[in-house]
């Protein structure tokens, strides 16, 4: 498996400062210790627009830390590895990152299915990992999270809230606000998509809604004609899709072209400008939930957005860019508490994990802290709808089930 490595460098990423000589001719150097913040995300292929947004968010956090000398004696560098949304690639990337002694934290991955293959690698190496986007509950609370929560890996954290809340939040909006009563549920059979669809279905039927039908697709599918026929015959008034924008943007277009004029509703994996750009007018009226509040509406994120747009960085910053910035900042702050004057102590990685657990600060996307499972304490969620060719926030709040 070929692993694509992309290391972003900017003027702020000066690895060593210039040396100088005093009048006695002795050489003086203000060389700093280089510390790497790793990034794992899909940078090409499936989900890459969102993955590049994660990479960009981390890059700006690192640039800010270097410019502000946030950790004296340290220069931070980003090493971004492409997992192509493939679990095996993510595992290989994790193995590559833990082998570098100066990698002291990792942001990512994007996909929950990829995370399942990375967590053990990082935990064994005591290397902290913060995902800005994973939402599968079992990643932090164990396979039996609905009946007996148990944290599987002490090194894993996330700045995104879980599908346990997102699925119910969407179901409540669909039934009580949209007044939908018959839903056709589709998922892509992946950890994230299938889990989210299951939770939406449970919440919708509990509220009194009916299941018009359900089906599954494969990632990479492009022809949904048979599925469109099933949905049309079922007389559903809403389609809920658990998965990413790569498939849902094609599904919604084929639905509308096939005469099925009902909205498609999805989760944060669908919340991307790429969805609208590809689906075009067919996306009008479709909906998606996402974690947090709209980053463009937050005064705390204004400087970040300005820098992102001016940098020429690619990808969609609006989905997880703010959470990526905050994840990287949490790691940088923890490193600052452990690494003094550029000296990395023995057992630094484990000490950094302990410091991340104690994290508490106001991030650009909201307050940042973690509970005993490594989950964010920020439970804010937002429903977006495509209105006039753009995602518009139509409801923000929290959901407690």
C-alpha positions in Angstrom: 0.0 0.0 0.0 1.5 3.3 -1.0 1.3 6.0 1.7 1.1 9.5 0.4 2.9 11.9 2.7 2.2 15.6 2.4 4.1 18.0 4.6 2.9 21.5 4.5 5.5 24.1 4.8 5.1 27.9 5.1 7.2 30.7 6.1 6.1 30.2 9.6 7.6 26.7 9.7 11.3 27.7 10.0 12.9 24.5 11.2 16.1 26.1 12.6 16.8 29.7 13.2 19.9 31.3 11.8 23.1 31.1 13.8 25.2 34.1 14.8 28.6 34.9 16.0 29.6 37.2 18.8 32.7 39.4 18.9 34.8 36.6 20.3 34.2 34.4 17.3 32.3 31.8 19.2 29.2 30.4 17.4 25.9 31.0 19.0 22.7 29.2 17.8 19.1 29.7 18.7 18.3 26.4 17.1 14.9 25.1 18.4 13.7 21.6 19.0 11.5 20.4 16.2 8.3 18.7 17.3 5.9 17.2 14.8 2.1 17.2 15.0 0.9 14.4 12.8 -2.3 14.5 10.7 -4.2 11.6 9.3 -7.0 12.2 6.9 -8.1 11.4 3.3 -6.1 13.9 1.3 -7.0 12.3 -2.1 -10.0 10.5 -3.4 -13.1 9.8 -1.2 -13.8 12.5 1.4 -10.7 14.5 0.4 -12.3 17.9 0.5 -13.2 17.4 4.1 -9.8 15.7 4.9 -7.9 18.6 3.4 -9.9 21.0 5.6 -8.7 19.1 8.6 -5.1 19.3 7.4 -5.5 23.1 6.9 -7.0 23.7 10.3 -4.0 22.0 11.9 -1.6 23.9 9.7 -2.9 27.3 10.8 -2.8 26.3 14.5 0.9 25.3 14.0 1.7 28.5 12.2 0.1 30.5 15.0 2.0 28.6 17.6 5.3 29.1 15.8 4.6 32.8 15.2 3.6 33.4 18.8 6.4 31.3 20.3 3.7 29.5 22.2 6.2 26.8 23.5 9.6 28.4 24.0 12.4 26.5 22.5 10.1 24.5 20.2 9.3 24.8 16.5 6.3 22.8 15.4 5.9 21.1 12.1 3.0 19.3 10.4 3.3 15.9 8.9 0.1 14.9 7.1 -0.5 11.4 5.8 -3.1 10.3 3.4 -5.3 7.5 4.5 -7.7 7.7 1.4 -10.5 6.8 3.9 -9.2 3.3 4.0 -8.8 1.7 7.5 -5.7 -0.3 6.6 -4.0 2.8 5.3 -4.8 4.6 8.5 -3.3 1.8 10.5 -0.1 2.0 8.4 0.0 5.7 8.9 -0.3 5.4 12.6 2.6 2.9 12.7 4.7 5.3 10.7 4.0 8.2 13.0 4.6 6.4 16.3 8.1 5.4 15.1 9.2 9.0 15.0 10.3 10.1 18.5 9.5 13.8 17.9 5.9 13.1 16.9 4.1 14.1 20.1 0.5 14.3 19.0 -1.8 13.4 16.1 -5.0 15.1 14.8 -7.4 12.8 12.9 -8.6 10.7 11.4 -11.8 11.9 9.6 -13.6 8.5 9.4 -14.7 6.5 12.4 -14.0 3.2 10.5 -10.4 4.3 10.0 -10.1 5.2 13.7 -10.9 1.7 14.8 -7.7 0.5 13.1 -5.5 3.3 14.5 -6.5 3.5 18.2 -4.5 0.5 19.4 -1.3 1.6 17.6 -1.4 5.0 19.3 -2.4 3.6 22.7 0.5 1.1 22.7 2.9 4.0 22.0 1.2 6.4 24.5 0.8 8.9 21.7 -2.2 11.3 22.0 -4.7 11.3 19.2 -7.5 13.8 18.9 -10.1 13.4 16.1 -12.0 16.5 15.1 -14.7 14.5 13.3 -15.2 10.9 14.5 -18.7 10.4 15.9 -19.1 6.7 16.4 -19.9 6.3 20.2 -18.0 3.0 20.6 -14.6 4.7 19.9 -14.7 6.3 23.3 -17.3 4.4 25.2 -16.8 0.8 24.1 -18.9 -1.7 22.0 -21.5 -1.9 24.8 -21.8 1.9 25.2 -25.6 1.8 25.3 -25.6 -0.5 28.4 -22.2 -0.3 30.0 -19.8 2.5 29.0 -16.1 1.6 29.2 -13.2 3.7 27.7 -11.1 1.5 25.4 -8.1 3.7 24.9 -6.8 6.4 27.2 -4.9 8.2 24.4 -8.0 8.8 22.2 -10.0 12.0 22.4 -12.3 14.0 20.1 -13.6 17.5 19.7 -16.7 16.3 17.8 -19.8 15.1 19.7 -21.1 11.6 19.0 -23.8 10.0 16.9 -25.6 9.0 20.1 -26.7 12.7 20.1 -26.5 13.5 16.4 -28.8 10.7 15.3 -31.5 11.6 17.8 -31.2 15.3 17.1 -31.8 14.7 13.4 -34.7 12.3 14.1 -36.4 14.9 16.4 -36.0 17.6 13.8 -37.4 15.4 11.0 -40.5 14.3 13.0 -41.3 17.4 15.1 -40.2 20.3 12.8 -40.4 18.9 9.3 -43.5 16.8 10.3 -42.2 13.8 8.3 -43.9 10.5 9.0 -42.5 7.9 6.6 -38.7 7.7 6.2 -36.6 5.5 3.9 -33.3 4.8 5.6 -30.1 4.1 3.6 -26.5 3.6 4.8 -23.1 2.8 3.3 -22.4 -0.1 5.6 -19.4 1.7 7.2 -18.9 2.2 10.9 -20.0 5.8 10.8 -22.8 5.6 8.3 -24.5 2.4 9.5 -24.2 3.5 13.1 -25.7 6.9 12.5 -28.6 5.5 10.3 -29.4 3.0 13.1 -29.6 5.8 15.7 -31.7 8.0 13.5 -34.1 5.1 12.8 -34.5 4.4 16.5 -35.2 8.0 17.3 -37.6 8.5 14.5 -39.7 5.4 15.2 -39.7 6.1 18.9 -41.2 9.5 18.1 -44.0 7.9 16.2 -42.6 7.9 12.7 -42.9 4.9 10.3 -40.1 3.1 8.4 -41.0 3.1 4.8 -38.0 0.8 4.0 -34.3 0.5 4.3 -31.4 -0.4 2.1 -27.6 -0.3 1.9 -25.1 0.9 -0.7 -21.4 0.5 -1.2 -18.8 3.3 -1.0 -17.9 4.2 -4.5 -21.3 3.3 -6.0 -22.6 5.7 -8.7 -25.7 4.1 -10.1 -28.7 4.3 -7.6 -31.5 3.7 -10.1 -32.8 0.5 -8.4 -32.7 2.2 -5.0 -34.6 5.2 -6.5 -37.3 2.9 -7.7 -37.7 1.3 -4.3 -37.9 4.6 -2.5 -40.5 5.9 -5.0 -42.7 2.8 -4.6 -42.4 3.0 -0.8 -44.0 6.5 -0.9 -41.6 7.8 1.6 -41.7 11.5 2.5 -38.0 11.7 3.5 -34.8 9.8 2.8 -32.3 9.5 5.6 -28.7 8.7 4.5 -26.0 7.5 6.8 -22.7 8.0 5.0 -20.5 10.5 3.2 -21.2 13.2 0.6 -19.5 11.2 -2.2 -22.5 8.9 -2.6 -25.3 11.0 -1.2 -24.6 13.9 -3.7 -25.2 11.4 -6.5 -28.2 9.7 -4.8 -30.1 13.0 -4.3 -29.6 14.0 -7.9 -30.9 10.6 -9.2 -33.8 10.8 -6.8 -34.9 14.2 -8.1 -34.3 13.2 -11.7 -36.4 10.1 -11.1 -39.4 12.2 -9.9 -38.9 11.6 -6.2 -39.2 15.2 -5.0 -38.5 14.6 -1.3 -35.6 15.9 0.8 -32.5 13.8 1.6 -31.3 14.2 5.2 -27.8 13.1 6.4 -25.2 13.7 9.0 -22.0 15.6 9.2 -20.4 13.4 6.6 -22.7 15.0 4.1 -22.2 18.5 5.3 -19.8 19.9 2.7 -19.9 22.5 0.0 -18.8 19.7 -2.4 -22.2 18.1 -1.9 -24.0 21.1 -3.2 -21.5 21.8 -6.0 -21.9 18.2 -7.3 -25.6 17.7 -6.8 -26.5 21.2 -8.1 -30.1 22.3 -8.0 -31.1 18.8 -6.9 -29.6 19.5 -3.4 -32.1 22.3 -2.8 -34.0 21.6 0.4 -31.8 18.7 1.5 -30.6 18.7 5.1 -27.6 17.7 7.2 -26.7 17.8 10.8 -23.2 18.7 11.9 -21.3 19.1 15.2 -21.1 22.5 16.8 -22.3 25.8 15.5 -21.6 27.3 12.1 -18.0 28.3 12.2 -18.7 31.3 9.9 -21.1 32.7 12.5 -18.6 32.6 15.4 -16.7 35.8 16.2 -14.0 33.5 17.8 -13.3 31.9 14.4 -13.1 35.1 12.3 -9.3 35.4 12.4 -8.9 31.7 11.6 -11.3 32.0 8.6 -9.4 35.1 7.3 -6.1 33.2 7.5 -7.5 30.1 5.9 -8.8 32.0 2.9 -5.6 34.0 2.5 -3.4 31.0 2.8 -4.5 29.3 -0.4 -5.1 26.1 1.6 -7.5 23.7 -0.1 -10.4 21.8 1.3 -13.6 22.7 3.2 -12.7 24.5 6.4 -16.4 24.9 7.4 -17.0 21.3 8.4 -14.1 20.4 10.7 -11.5 23.1 10.2 -12.3 24.8 13.5 -12.4 21.6 15.4 -9.0 20.6 13.8 -7.5 23.9 14.9 -8.8 23.4 18.4 -7.6 19.8 18.5 -4.1 20.9 17.5 -4.2 23.7 20.0 -5.0 21.3 22.8 -2.0 19.2 21.8 0.3 22.2 21.6 -0.9 23.5 25.0 -0.2 20.0 26.5 3.2 19.9 25.0 3.9 23.3 26.5 3.2 22.0 29.9 5.6 19.1 29.4 8.4 20.4 27.2 10.4 23.1 28.9 13.1 25.2 27.0 13.0 22.7 24.1 13.9 19.7 26.3 11.7 16.7 25.7 11.7 14.7 29.0 11.6 10.9 29.3 8.0 9.6 29.1 6.9 12.8 27.3 4.2 11.2 25.3 2.4 9.7 28.4 2.7 13.0 30.2 1.2 14.8 27.2 -1.8 12.4 27.3 -2.3 13.3 30.9 -2.2 17.0 30.2 -4.7 16.7 27.3 -7.1 15.0 29.7 -7.0 18.1 31.8 -7.6 20.5 28.9 -9.8 23.5 29.4 -9.8 26.5 27.2 -12.0 28.6 24.9 -11.4 27.4 21.4 -12.3 29.1 18.1 -15.2 26.6 17.6 -16.4 26.6 21.3 -15.2 25.5 24.7 -12.6 22.7 24.7 -12.5 20.1 27.4 -12.9 16.3 27.7 -14.9 14.0 29.9 -13.7 10.8 31.5 -14.2 8.9 28.2 -12.2 11.4 26.1 -15.4 12.9 24.6 -15.9 16.6 24.1 -18.0 18.3 26.7 -19.3 20.6 23.9 -22.6 18.9 22.9 -23.7 21.6 20.5 -25.3 20.4 17.2 -26.8 22.2 14.2 -29.2 21.3 11.4 -28.4 22.8 8.0 -30.6 23.0 4.9 -29.6 23.8 1.4 -31.3 27.2 0.6 -30.4 29.1 -2.5 -27.4 26.9 -3.2 -25.8 27.3 0.2 -26.0 25.5 3.5 -28.1 27.6 5.9 -28.3 26.9 9.6 -31.9 26.3 10.6 -31.6 25.0 14.1 -28.8 24.9 16.7 -29.0 23.4 20.2 -28.2 20.4 22.3 -30.0 17.0 22.5 -30.2 14.8 25.5 -32.3 12.0 24.1 
